[in-house]
Amino acid sequence: MNPDLVLILDAAAFAADRHRSQRRKDAEATPYINHPLSLASILAREGGVDDAQVIAAALLHDTVEDTETTLAEIEARFGPDVAGMVAEVTDDKSLPKLERKRLQVARAAHKSPGARLVKLADKIANLRDLAGSPPADWDAARKAEYVRWAREVVAGLRGTNAALEAAFDAAAAVLA
């Protein structure tokens, strides 16, 4: 038995269960689980990331923020390293949206290496989704504002993974 493979599969199954009733805001209302799966794929295929804990954190990155999952559950099931990365990329939903966005920019450069990778993959996936299947109610101005803000976040992540940074730049260029 390969423990890294088991960790990744357990994280994927856990995320799929927790996000089972959620849909993306695009016109097709695609299943939400497609998003964390996309992050894992971006990290492995494009970023060359083979750290199972980082891949697991990518799969779990929105479970605390968007479901009833707690960080204690993540830690008990997946360990403190995975839980730590998930905590670093989880927004505090008790804060106003503009403050959460400001904090993402302010904290980007101070994240652990694993959390930086997850955050980069998240921004790449979000930009690609924005280009290919945007939220149904987003106009051009809202898309442009998201790209501007995502660039600010990623500016603090530069120096993490050249391939992922190039993928982000390419995704942002499509929307420019």
Salt bridges, closest charged atoms under 4 A:
ASP17 OD2 - ARG18 NE 3.78
ASP17 OD1 - ARG20 NH1 2.99
GLU46 OE1 - ARG128 NH2 2.65
ASP62 OD2 - HIS35 NE2 3.82
ASP62 OD2 - HIS61 NE2 3.07
ASP66 OD1 - LYS93 NZ 3.50
GLU73 OE2 - ARG18 NH2 3.01
GLU99 OE2 - ARG102 NH2 2.85
ASP122 OD1 - HIS35 NE2 2.81
ASP122 OD1 - HIS61 NE2 3.39
ASP129 OD2 - ARG24 NH2 2.81
GLU145 OE2 - ARG148 NH2 2.48
GLU152 OE2 - ARG148 NH1 1.96
ASP169 OD1 - ARG158 NH2 2.56
